[in-house]
Amino acid sequence: MSDKEKQIKGQAMGHNGIINYEIDIDNDKVEDLKILKHSETSGIFNQVIDKLKQNIISQQSFDVDAVSGATVMTQAILDSAKKAVESEHIDLTPMVNQKIKHQTTRLKTDVVVIGGGEAGLVAASRALSLGQQVILVEKNGYLGGATILNGSNVTGTGSKVSEKIFGKQIDSQDSPAKLVNDVAVECKNTNIPQLTNLMANNIGPAIDFISEFAGLSYQKAQTQTPEHSVERQIELPTASSYEFIQKVSKAFEAKGGKIILGARVEGLTFNRKGQVNGLTAEADNETIKIKANSIVLAAGGYGANKQMRGPESKGIDYYGPMTSTGDSYIFNEDLNLKTHHLDWYKIYPHGVEVQPGIAKLTTYASKKATDMGAIYINSNGKRIVNESDVYTKFRDAILAQSDKIAYLLMDERTWKQVYKLLVLHDFTENEIKKFFADQKNRPVFVKGLLDEVAKKAGINVANLESTVNSYQDFAKKGVDSEFGRSQEYLHEYEGDTYYLIEQCARFATTLGGYSVNSKTLELINKQNEVVANYFGAGEIIGGANGHDSMPSMMNTWGISSGYVAGLSASQNANQHKAEGTDDKKITAIVGTNASKSYNRQLLNAMKDLFDSEVDFEICEIKNIPLFNEDLLNDEPLAVKELANKIEESDGVVIAVPEYDHAIPASLKSAIEWLSCAEHPFKEKPIMIVGTSLGIQGTVRAQINLRQILDAPGVDASVMPGHEFMLPQAPVQFNDENRLMDASSEDFLKQCFNNFMTYIESLKIKDRSVNAS
């Protein structure tokens, strides 16, 4: 290594613990950022760290933006790395980047999907496979949503994939009807039967579809939980949902789909009938407007939004993504959508509180412990549940305790297996060591002789000893006379060393949400009317699993509902294509050849306001040469192109500056071309607008333009009695070319609405004349 080369090691405190990294410096330049060790959620970390590294290297600075959705983790790395480099007296030279001006990007597509979790990706992939153009918008800087924290386990009922794994299924083994019945039993019939049927009957085709689409190789899940009456649970080789998200998103983009990350949906757009026809999203220095025939809402739940959570969630730890904030309940507010059971949560009994109110799941480790003979006790040292029973019994037993906490008691041979699974699933070795070392705070992790663990955990010693003695007797006899635990899981404790770890109820997903048409998954409003062009999928829709869901069923609902929503959105888009758009096409002409023009800004403001209602295209005249009658036989291409656009449009908006009490010569010249070489203005509806530096707002120019447009050879149909004149142009627009004065904007909307009515009245008049 040369004197100019350095390797600087550092640490940052991430969301889940310490992140160890190394920065490679050569000649006072950052060459690489290497992560040596971390305990973050891999599915999120793997997606964001490369993006962060590229930004650091390209800008040669640690003063770059953190990655949205992973702000705590990425900002911690940036702050720590900056200090580490400065402490080595290395003077980086940041790349000089010009300030990026805010821009508006407008896109059109057949289907747009809001949310990049499991349901959104499946919906987008399904629509894409049916021949639609599809854009997926995700507010975070990574994909996965709440799914990224789950395992990949899902039911394969009715799929060819499961037939290969379990053999040919007959009704006595598995069927959609049997799955429906299991769901109803688990949730005590609180489910919506129509949605449960939709889920059960579509998960098979959905698994087959997504497996082929993305090259997924499902296998039998290691754990077949007792809530399912038959073996039907399958998972990916890694057992991780990250594999699902990674492979499906890669296939989606490879087949032509478009993914936009870091774009937070702020509102929906509507056509002139008031129907949803797109969205507006905000990204870094960019407003993104997408028009679509169909919109699929797969934005996830609201578990991280304490204001939205009901009383049922009090005292229950949250372990889901902190980005599950229920944004859609804000941007959908004007639609008056119907909701139900917003106080329903999928509560699991297997969790460890790692921060106040925040938990990590221990499902796999806890299940392994009870399979090997561990028991659940409360703070009083009493056993509380049949440890081989279904998860809901665990949940109800823990929630019935006054402190909503239970403890899992095991021997050393069991702890060794539990430890391996904890480290495999989201815990670190150092983290667990700290739990054992800290006896004053939660979570409770203790080991030692039986009376020692009881004292350390604050548990009644005599009761605990009595409980263990009773259980040992049950295990010897093979009969649990207290709770009826299956003999298969009655194993005696071995040795004198015991391990006691906390177990608390926790949730990540919400089970209530928006109501939908149970066949098409179209969202409905409070009047039970279908909201045209708008579909839902995944956690955002409540009801298929009722007030509880068996293991694997959240993934089952996400994949099956995404599959159905993608199909419905595609069919809806095809219907729009067959019927043709009824959006009016408006050609807007900048009435000057000047490179800087407030009237161009005015048209951009109008496009921003009205582009969701109409097809609003701004056209320039600066490439049209001065009119010369000698050149009529050699008509300029720019004239022909503008004439065609006017001819094909339903109406024309002309933004006119005022030069010497009249219109600019360039606009007069363009109209001369368009009234001599071409005649596209004939009987074409025209709206005149204008803005000027002074207080009269182009009043004389607009009068002048009306006279010209009425001339023989032009014969335009100028909208009478409505003039939009905007004075003092320099103070009227912000940096995004939007009007800053609300009253001016309202008046412009009124004028434009009148123009739409005027266009319709001319069409009605024309049809009447033709009919007579």
C-alpha positions in Angstrom: 0.0 0.0 0.0 1.4 3.4 -1.0 1.6 6.4 1.3 -1.3 7.9 -0.6 -3.5 4.8 0.0 -5.3 4.4 3.3 -7.9 2.0 4.7 -10.0 3.6 7.4 -12.2 1.4 9.5 -15.2 2.8 11.3 -18.5 2.0 13.1 -22.0 3.4 12.8 -25.1 2.7 14.9 -27.7 1.3 12.5 -31.3 0.6 13.2 -30.6 -2.9 14.6 -27.0 -2.5 15.9 -23.4 -1.7 15.0 -22.4 -1.5 11.3 -18.6 -2.1 10.8 -17.2 -0.6 7.6 -14.0 0.2 5.8 -13.3 3.2 3.5 -10.6 2.9 0.9 -8.8 6.2 0.2 -6.3 6.8 -2.6 -4.7 10.2 -3.2 -7.4 11.9 -1.0 -10.2 10.3 -3.0 -12.8 7.8 -1.9 -12.3 4.7 -3.9 -14.6 2.3 -2.1 -16.9 1.7 0.9 -16.9 -1.8 2.2 -19.3 -3.2 4.8 -17.5 -5.6 7.1 -20.4 -6.6 9.4 -23.9 -5.5 10.1 -27.1 -6.6 11.8 -29.6 -4.7 9.6 -32.4 -6.4 7.7 -30.5 -7.9 4.8 -33.3 -7.4 2.3 -33.2 -3.6 2.9 -29.5 -3.2 3.5 -28.4 -5.0 0.3 -30.6 -2.7 -1.8 -29.6 0.6 -0.3 -25.9 0.3 0.5 -24.7 0.2 -3.1 -26.8 3.3 -3.9 -25.3 5.1 -0.9 -21.7 4.0 -1.9 -22.2 5.2 -5.5 -23.4 8.6 -4.3 -20.4 9.0 -2.0 -17.9 8.0 -4.7 -19.5 10.0 -7.5 -19.7 13.2 -5.3 -16.5 12.6 -3.3 -18.4 13.7 -0.2 -20.3 12.3 2.8 -22.7 15.2 2.6 -25.1 13.4 0.3 -28.7 12.5 0.9 -29.6 9.5 3.0 -31.7 6.8 1.3 -35.4 7.2 1.8 -37.0 4.5 3.9 -33.5 3.7 5.4 -32.7 7.1 6.7 -31.5 6.1 10.2 -29.1 3.5 8.9 -27.7 5.4 5.9 -27.4 8.8 7.7 -25.5 7.0 10.6 -23.0 5.7 8.1 -22.6 9.1 6.4 -22.0 10.9 9.7 -19.7 8.4 11.1 -17.6 8.0 7.9 -17.3 11.7 7.6 -15.8 12.0 11.1 -13.5 9.0 10.5 -12.1 10.5 7.3 -11.6 13.9 8.9 -9.8 12.3 11.9 -7.2 11.0 9.5 -6.7 14.5 8.1 -7.8 13.5 4.7 -9.1 16.5 2.7 -11.7 15.3 0.1 -12.4 17.5 -2.8 -16.2 17.3 -3.5 -17.3 17.1 -7.1 -18.8 20.4 -8.1 -22.4 19.7 -8.9 -24.7 22.3 -10.3 -27.8 22.8 -8.3 -30.4 20.6 -9.7 -33.5 22.6 -10.7 -36.8 21.1 -9.7 -38.5 19.5 -12.7 -41.8 17.9 -13.6 -41.8 14.6 -15.3 -45.0 13.5 -17.1 -45.5 9.8 -18.0 -48.3 7.8 -19.6 -48.9 4.1 -19.1 -51.6 1.5 -19.2 -51.3 0.5 -15.5 -49.6 2.2 -12.6 -49.0 0.4 -9.3 -48.5 2.2 -6.0 -46.3 0.2 -3.7 -43.3 -2.1 -4.3 -44.0 -4.9 -1.8 -45.1 -8.4 -2.6 -48.6 -7.6 -3.7 -47.6 -4.6 -5.8 -44.8 -6.5 -7.6 -47.2 -9.5 -8.4 -49.9 -7.1 -9.6 -47.4 -5.2 -11.8 -45.9 -8.5 -13.2 -49.4 -9.9 -13.9 -50.5 -6.8 -15.9 -47.2 -6.7 -17.7 -47.5 -10.3 -18.7 -51.0 -9.5 -20.2 -49.5 -7.0 -22.6 -49.8 -3.8 -20.6 -47.3 -1.0 -20.2 -46.7 -0.9 -16.4 -45.0 1.6 -14.0 -44.5 0.7 -10.4 -44.0 3.6 -7.9 -42.4 3.0 -4.5 -41.8 5.8 -1.9 -38.8 4.1 -0.3 -35.4 3.8 -1.9 -35.7 0.1 -1.9 -38.4 -2.5 -2.7 -40.1 -5.0 -0.4 -42.4 -3.0 1.9 -43.4 -5.0 5.0 -42.8 -8.2 3.0 -39.1 -7.7 3.3 -39.3 -8.6 7.0 -41.1 -11.8 6.4 -40.1 -15.3 5.5 -41.0 -16.5 2.0 -43.4 -19.2 3.3 -46.7 -19.3 1.5 -49.4 -21.8 0.8 -49.4 -23.5 -2.6 -52.9 -24.9 -2.5 -54.0 -25.8 -6.0 -50.7 -25.1 -7.7 -48.7 -27.3 -10.0 -45.7 -26.2 -7.9 -47.2 -27.8 -4.8 -48.3 -30.9 -6.8 -44.6 -31.6 -7.5 -43.7 -31.0 -3.9 -46.5 -32.8 -2.1 -47.8 -35.1 -4.8 -51.2 -34.9 -6.4 -53.6 -33.4 -4.0 -57.0 -34.8 -3.3 -59.7 -33.4 -1.2 -58.7 -35.4 1.8 -55.2 -33.8 1.6 -55.6 -30.2 0.4 -58.0 -28.1 -1.6 -59.2 -24.5 -1.8 -62.3 -25.5 0.2 -60.1 -26.9 3.0 -57.9 -23.8 3.0 -61.1 -21.6 3.3 -62.3 -23.7 6.2 -58.9 -23.5 8.0 -58.9 -19.7 7.6 -62.4 -19.4 9.0 -61.6 -21.7 12.0 -58.4 -19.7 12.8 -60.1 -16.3 12.7 -63.3 -17.5 14.4 -65.3 -16.7 11.3 -64.5 -13.0 11.3 -63.2 -13.2 7.7 -65.1 -12.0 4.6 -66.0 -15.3 2.9 -65.9 -13.9 -0.6 -62.4 -12.6 -0.2 -61.2 -15.8 1.4 -62.6 -17.7 -1.5 -60.9 -15.4 -3.9 -57.6 -16.0 -2.1 -58.0 -19.8 -1.8 -59.0 -20.2 -5.5 -56.3 -18.0 -6.9 -53.2 -18.8 -4.9 -52.5 -21.9 -6.9 -52.6 -20.1 -10.3 -50.8 -17.2 -8.8 -47.9 -19.3 -7.4 -47.6 -21.1 -10.8 -47.6 -17.7 -12.6 -45.0 -15.9 -10.5 -42.8 -19.0 -10.3 -42.5 -19.1 -14.0 -42.4 -15.3 -14.5 -39.4 -14.9 -12.1 -37.8 -18.3 -12.0 -38.7 -19.1 -8.4 -38.0 -22.6 -7.2 -40.3 -23.3 -4.2 -39.8 -26.3 -1.9 -41.5 -27.7 1.1 -41.3 -25.3 4.0 -39.2 -26.6 6.9 -42.0 -25.7 9.4 -45.6 -27.0 8.7 -47.5 -25.2 11.4 -50.5 -26.9 13.2 -53.0 -24.1 12.2 -53.0 -25.7 8.7 -54.9 -29.0 8.8 -52.7 -30.4 6.0 -49.2 -29.9 4.7 -49.4 -27.1 2.2 -46.7 -24.5 3.2 -43.9 -23.9 0.7 -40.9 -21.6 0.8 -37.9 -20.5 -1.3 -34.5 -22.1 -0.8 -33.3 -19.1 1.2 -36.5 -19.0 3.3 -36.2 -15.2 2.7 -38.7 -12.9 1.1 -35.7 -10.9 -0.2 -35.2 -13.6 -2.7 -38.8 -13.2 -3.9 -38.5 -9.4 -4.1 -35.2 -9.5 -5.8 -36.1 -12.1 -8.5 -39.6 -10.7 -9.3 -38.4 -7.1 -9.6 -35.5 -8.1 -11.8 -37.8 -10.2 -14.1 -40.3 -7.3 -14.2 -37.7 -4.8 -15.4 -36.1 -7.3 -17.8 -39.5 -7.8 -19.4 -40.1 -4.1 -19.9 -41.7 -2.9 -16.7 -40.5 0.4 -15.1 -39.8 0.9 -11.4 -39.5 4.4 -9.8 -38.0 4.4 -6.3 -37.9 7.2 -3.8 -41.2 8.7 -5.2 -43.8 9.4 -2.5 -47.4 9.5 -3.9 -48.9 12.8 -2.7 -52.2 12.8 -4.6 -54.4 11.2 -7.3 -55.4 12.9 -10.5 -58.9 12.8 -12.1 -60.4 13.2 -15.5 -63.3 15.6 -16.2 -65.8 12.9 -15.2 -64.2 12.8 -11.8 -62.7 9.4 -12.3 -59.2 8.4 -11.0 -56.8 8.5 -13.9 -53.3 8.8 -12.4 -51.2 10.1 -9.6 -48.7 12.8 -8.6 -45.6 11.7 -6.7 -42.7 13.7 -5.2 -39.1 12.7 -5.5 -35.8 14.5 -5.0 -36.1 17.8 -7.0 -38.8 16.2 -9.2 -42.6 16.0 -9.4 -43.7 12.9 -11.2 -47.1 12.9 -12.8 -48.4 9.6 -14.3 -51.6 9.1 -16.3 -52.9 5.6 -16.5 -56.0 3.7 -17.5 -55.8 1.6 -14.3 -54.3 2.3 -10.9 -53.5 -0.5 -8.4 -53.1 0.5 -4.8 -50.7 -1.8 -2.9 -49.3 0.7 -0.5 -49.2 -1.5 2.6 -50.5 -0.9 6.1 -50.3 1.7 8.9 -48.7 -0.2 11.8 -46.0 2.5 12.3 -48.6 5.3 12.5 -49.5 5.4 16.2 -52.3 8.0 15.5 -54.1 5.5 13.3 -53.8 2.5 15.6 -56.7 1.6 17.8 -56.7 0.6 21.5 -56.1 -3.0 20.6 -52.5 -2.2 19.8 -51.7 -0.7 23.2 -49.0 -2.7 25.0 -48.1 -4.7 22.0 -44.7 -4.2 20.4 -44.4 -3.3 16.7 -41.8 -5.0 14.6 -42.8 -3.9 11.1 -41.1 -1.3 8.9 -41.2 2.3 10.2 -42.3 3.4 6.8 -45.7 1.7 7.1 -47.4 5.0 7.9 -50.7 4.7 6.1 -50.0 7.4 3.5 -52.8 6.2 1.2 -55.4 7.1 3.9 -54.3 10.7 3.4 -54.1 10.9 -0.4 -57.4 8.9 -0.8 -59.3 11.1 1.6 -61.3 13.0 -1.0 -62.6 9.7 -2.5 -64.5 8.9 0.7 -63.4 5.2 0.5 -65.1 2.6 2.6 -62.9 1.0 5.4 -63.5 -1.6 7.9 -61.8 -3.0 11.1 -58.9 -0.6 11.3 -58.2 -1.9 14.8 -57.3 -5.4 13.6 -53.6 -6.5 13.8 -51.8 -9.7 13.0 -50.4 -10.4 16.5 -47.8 -13.0 17.0 -46.7 -14.4 20.4 -43.1 -14.9 19.5 -41.2 -11.7 20.0 -38.4 -10.0 21.9 -38.6 -6.3 22.7 -35.2 -4.8 21.6 -36.3 -1.1 22.0 -39.2 0.4 23.9 -42.3 -0.6 21.9 -40.2 -2.2 19.1 -39.7 -6.0 18.8 -37.9 -8.5 16.7 -39.6 -11.8 15.8 -38.4 -15.1 17.2 -41.0 -17.4 15.5 -38.6 -20.0 14.1 -36.5 -20.1 17.3 -39.5 -20.2 19.6 -41.2 -23.0 17.7 -37.9 -25.0 17.8 -37.7 -24.5 21.5 -41.2 -25.9 22.2 -40.7 -28.8 19.8 -37.7 -29.7 22.0 -39.7 -29.5 25.2 -39.5 -25.8 26.4 -42.5 -24.4 28.3 -44.1 -21.0 28.5 -44.5 -19.4 32.0 -45.6 -16.1 33.4 -44.0 -13.7 35.8 -45.6 -15.7 38.7 -43.8 -18.8 37.6 -46.9 -20.6 36.4 -47.2 -22.4 33.0 -49.8 -20.6 30.8 -50.4 -22.6 27.6 -50.2 -25.9 25.7 -46.9 -25.3 23.9 -47.8 -27.5 21.0 -51.1 -25.6 20.3 -51.7 -23.1 17.5 -50.2 -19.6 17.7 -53.4 -17.9 18.5 -53.6 -19.8 21.8 -50.1 -18.5 22.6 -51.1 -15.0 21.7 -54.3 -15.1 23.8 -52.4 -16.6 26.8 -49.7 -13.9 26.7 -52.2 -11.1 26.2 -54.1 -12.4 29.2 -51.1 -11.7 31.5 -51.2 -8.5 33.4 -47.8 -7.4 32.0 -48.5 -9.0 28.5 -45.2 -10.8 28.8 -44.3 -14.5 29.0 -41.0 -16.4 29.3 -39.7 -19.4 27.4 -37.8 -21.8 29.7 -35.4 -24.3 28.2 -32.4 -26.4 28.9 -28.9 -25.9 27.4 -29.3 -28.5 24.6 -32.4 -26.6 23.4 -30.8 -23.2 23.8 -28.0 -24.2 21.4 -30.5 -24.8 18.7 -32.6 -21.7 19.5 -29.4 -19.6 19.5 -28.6 -20.7 15.9 -32.0 -19.7 14.7 -32.0 -16.4 16.5 -28.7 -15.5 14.7 -30.0 -16.8 11.4 -33.1 -14.7 11.7 -32.2 -11.1 12.4 -30.2 -11.2 15.7 -26.5 -10.8 16.1 -24.1 -12.6 18.4 -23.1 -9.4 20.1 -26.7 -8.3 20.5 -27.6 -11.6 22.3 -24.5 -11.2 24.6 -25.7 -7.7 25.6 -29.1 -9.1 26.4 -27.6 -11.6 28.9 -25.2 -8.9 30.3 -27.9 -6.3 30.9 -30.0 -7.6 33.8 -31.7 -4.2 34.5 -33.5 -3.6 31.3 -35.7 -5.5 28.8 -35.4 -7.9 27.1 -35.0 -10.6 29.7 -32.3 -13.1 28.8 -30.9 -15.1 31.7 -29.2 -18.4 32.4 -28.1 -20.4 35.4 -29.6 -22.8 37.9 -33.4 -22.8 38.1 -33.6 -20.6 41.2 -30.9 -18.2 39.7 -32.9 -17.6 36.5 -36.1 -17.1 38.5 -34.4 -14.5 40.8 -32.7 -12.7 37.8 -36.0 -12.5 36.0 -38.0 -11.5 39.0 -40.1 -14.7 38.9 -41.5 -16.5 42.0 -38.9 -19.2 42.7 -41.2 -21.6 44.5 -43.8 -21.5 41.8 -41.3 -22.0 39.0 -39.7 -25.0 40.8 -43.2 -26.5 41.3 -44.1 -25.9 37.6 -40.9 -27.5 36.3 -41.3 -30.5 38.6 -44.9 -31.0 37.4 -43.8 -30.8 33.8 -41.0 -33.2 34.3 -43.5 -35.7 35.7 -45.8 -35.1 32.7 -42.9 -35.8 30.3 -41.9 -39.0 32.1 -45.5 -40.3 31.9 -46.1 -39.0 28.4 -49.3 -37.3 29.5 -49.8 -33.6 30.1 -52.8 -33.6 32.5 -52.6 -29.8 32.9 -52.8 -28.5 29.3 -52.9 -31.6 27.1 -49.7 -31.0 25.3 -49.0 -33.6 22.6 -46.8 -36.4 23.7 -44.6 -35.8 20.7 -43.4 -32.5 22.3 -43.2 -33.7 25.9 -39.4 -33.9 26.5 -37.7 -33.8 29.9 -35.3 -31.0 30.8 -31.7 -32.2 30.8 -29.0 -30.9 33.1 -29.0 -28.2 35.7 -28.5 -25.1 33.5 -31.6 -23.3 32.4 -32.2 -20.5 29.9 -35.1 -18.1 30.2 -35.9 -15.6 27.4 -38.7 -13.1 27.2 -41.6 -13.6 24.8 -43.9 -10.7 24.1 -46.8 -10.2 21.7 -45.9 -8.1 18.6 -47.3 -7.2 15.2 -46.1 -5.9 11.9 -49.1 -6.1 9.7 -52.6 -4.6 9.9 -55.6 -6.7 9.0 -58.3 -4.1 8.4 -58.3 -1.7 5.6 -60.2 -0.6 2.5 -63.3 -2.5 1.3 -63.4 -3.8 -2.3 -65.5 -5.5 -4.9 -64.8 -9.1 -4.0 -64.6 -10.3 -7.6 -62.5 -7.6 -9.2 -60.8 -6.0 -6.2 -62.0 -2.6 -7.3 -62.1 -0.2 -4.3 -65.5 1.0 -3.2 -66.7 4.2 -1.5 -68.9 4.6 1.5 -72.0 4.5 -0.7 -70.9 1.0 -1.8 -70.2 2.3 -5.3 -67.2 1.0 -7.3 -64.5 3.6 -7.8 -63.7 3.4 -11.5 -60.2 2.5 -12.6 -59.0 1.9 -9.0 -58.0 -1.5 -7.6 -56.5 -2.7 -4.4 -54.1 -5.5 -3.4 -52.3 -6.8 -0.3 -52.3 -5.4 3.2 -54.2 -2.3 2.2 -57.3 -4.5 1.8 -58.7 -6.1 4.9 -60.9 -9.1 5.4 -59.6 -12.2 3.6 -58.0 -13.6 6.8 -60.4 -12.0 9.3 -59.2 -10.9 12.7 -56.3 -13.2 12.6 -54.2 -15.0 10.0 -52.5 -18.4 10.1 -48.7 -18.5 9.4 -48.0 -18.1 5.6 -51.4 -16.4 5.0 -50.2 -12.8 4.7 -47.9 -13.9 1.9 -50.8 -16.0 0.5 -53.0 -12.9 0.5 -50.4 -10.7 -1.0 -49.6 -12.9 -3.9 -53.1 -14.0 -4.7 -54.6 -10.5 -4.4 -51.8 -9.0 -6.5 -52.5 -11.7 -9.1 -56.2 -10.8 -9.3 -55.7 -7.1 -9.1 -53.2 -7.3 -12.0 -55.7 -9.1 -14.1 -58.6 -6.8 -13.3 -56.4 -3.7 -14.0 -55.3 -5.2 -17.3 -58.9 -5.9 -18.4 -59.9 -2.4 -17.4 -57.0 -0.9 -19.4 -58.1 -3.0 -22.5 -61.6 -1.7 -22.2 -60.3 1.9 -22.2 -58.2 1.1 -25.3 -61.2 -0.4 -27.1 -63.5 2.5 -26.3 -60.8 5.1 -27.0 -60.0 8.0 -24.7 -62.5 10.7 -24.2 -59.9 13.2 -23.0 -59.9 16.2 -25.2 -56.7 17.0 -27.0 -55.6 20.6 -26.5 -52.8 22.3 -28.5 -51.3 25.2 -26.6 -49.3 27.7 -28.6 -46.6 29.9 -27.1 -47.2 33.2 -28.9 -43.6 34.4 -29.1 -40.3 33.2 -30.5 -38.4 34.6 -27.4 -36.3 32.1 -25.4 -37.6 33.5 -22.1 -41.3 34.2 -21.9 -43.7 34.6 -19.1 -46.5 33.4 -21.4 -44.6 30.1 -21.8 -44.6 29.9 -18.0 -48.3 30.5 -18.1 -48.9 27.6 -20.4 -46.7 25.4 -18.3 -48.8 26.4 -15.3 -51.9 25.4 -17.3 -50.4 22.1 -18.2 -49.7 21.4 -14.6 -53.3 22.3 -13.7 -55.2 20.6 -16.5 -53.0 17.8 -17.9 -54.8 15.2 -15.9 -58.2 16.3 -17.4 -57.0 16.7 -21.0 -54.1 16.0 -23.3 -52.4 19.3 -23.1 -49.5 19.7 -25.5 -47.4 22.9 -25.6 -46.1 23.9 -29.1 -43.6 26.5 -30.1 -43.5 28.9 -33.1 -39.8 29.9 -32.7 -38.8 27.5 -35.6 -41.3 28.9 -38.0 -39.7 31.4 -40.4 -41.1 34.8 -41.3 -44.0 34.5 -43.6 -43.1 34.9 -47.3 -45.8 34.4 -49.9 -43.0 33.4 -52.4 -42.4 30.3 -50.4 -46.0 28.9 -50.4 -44.9 26.1 -52.8 -42.1 25.2 -50.4 -44.0 25.2 -47.1 -41.7 24.9 -44.1 -41.9 21.6 -42.2 -42.5 23.4 -38.9 -45.6 24.9 -40.4 -46.9 21.6 -41.6 -46.3 19.9 -38.2 -48.0 22.7 -36.2 -51.0 22.7 -38.6 -51.4 18.9 -38.2 -51.4 19.2 -34.4 -54.0 22.0 -34.5 -56.1 20.0 -37.0 -56.1 16.9 -34.7 -56.9 18.8 -31.6 -60.3 19.5 -30.0 -59.3 23.0 -29.1 -56.4 25.5 -29.1 -55.0 27.7 -26.3 -52.9 30.7 -27.4 -50.8 32.5 -24.9 -50.1 35.9 -26.3 -47.6 38.6 -25.1 -48.2 42.2 -25.9 -45.7 44.1 -28.1 -46.6 47.8 -28.8 -50.4 47.3 -28.2 -50.5 44.3 -30.5 -49.4 40.7 -30.8 -45.8 39.8 -31.6 -44.7 39.7 -35.2 -43.7 36.1 -34.8 -47.2 35.1 -33.9 -48.7 37.1 -36.7 -46.3 35.5 -39.1 -47.2 32.0 -37.9 -50.9 32.7 -38.2 -50.3 34.0 -41.8 -48.7 30.7 -42.6 -51.6 28.8 -41.0 -54.2 30.8 -43.0 -52.6 30.6 -46.3 -50.5 27.4 -46.8 -52.8 25.6 -44.3 -56.3 26.3 -42.8 -56.3 24.4 -39.5 -57.9 27.2 -37.5 -61.2 27.0 -39.5 -64.0 26.6 -36.9 -61.5 25.4 -34.4 -62.4 26.4 -30.8 -59.8 28.9 -29.5 -59.1 30.2 -25.9 -56.9 33.2 -25.5 -54.8 33.8 -22.4 -51.9 36.2 -21.7 -49.7 37.7 -19.1 -47.5 40.9 -19.2 -45.2 42.9 -17.1 -47.7 45.7 -16.6 -51.1 45.8 -15.0 -53.2 45.4 -18.1 -52.3 41.7 -18.7 -52.2 41.8 -22.6 -55.7 43.3 -23.0 -54.8 45.1 -26.2 -52.9 42.1 -27.7 -55.9 39.8 -26.9 -58.3 42.2 -28.7 -55.9 42.3 -31.6 -55.6 38.5 -31.7 -59.4 38.1 -31.7 -59.6 40.3 -34.8 -56.9 38.3 -36.6 -58.5 35.0 -35.8 -61.8 36.2 -37.1 -60.3 37.2 -40.5 -61.2 35.3 -43.7 -58.9 32.4 -44.2 -58.5 31.9 -40.4 -62.1 31.6 -39.4 -61.5 30.4 -35.9 -64.2 30.0 -33.3 -62.8 32.1 -30.5 -64.5 31.6 -27.1 -66.5 34.8 -26.5 -66.8 36.7 -23.3 -64.0 35.0 -21.4 -60.5 36.5 -21.1 -57.7 35.5 -18.8 -55.3 38.3 -18.4 -52.6 38.0 -15.8 -50.8 41.3 -14.8 -47.4 41.7 -13.2 -45.9 38.5 -14.6 -42.6 38.5 -12.8 -44.2 37.9 -9.4 -46.9 35.5 -10.5 -44.9 32.2 -10.8 -42.7 30.1 -8.5 -39.7 28.1 -9.5 -41.8 25.2 -10.8 -43.8 27.6 -13.1 -46.9 27.3 -10.9 -49.2 30.2 -10.2 -48.7 31.6 -6.7 -51.9 33.5 -6.4 -54.8 31.3 -5.4 -57.5 33.6 -6.8 -55.8 33.9 -10.2 -55.5 30.1 -10.3 -59.2 29.7 -9.4 -60.2 32.1 -12.1 -58.0 30.3 -14.7 -59.7 27.0 -13.7 -63.1 28.7 -14.2 -62.1 30.0 -17.7 -60.7 26.7 -18.8 -63.8 24.9 -17.6 -65.8 27.3 -19.6 -63.6 26.5 -22.6 -64.3 22.8 -22.2 -68.0 23.6 -22.2 -67.6 25.8 -25.2 -65.9 23.0 -27.2 -68.8 20.6 -26.3 -71.4 23.2 -27.4 -69.7 23.6 -30.8 -69.7 19.8 -31.2 -73.4 19.6 -30.3 -74.1 22.4 -32.7 -72.1 20.7 -35.5 -73.9 17.4 -35.0 -77.2 19.1 -35.1 -76.4 20.9 -38.4 -75.1 17.6 -39.9 -78.3 15.8 -38.8 -80.6 18.4 -40.4 
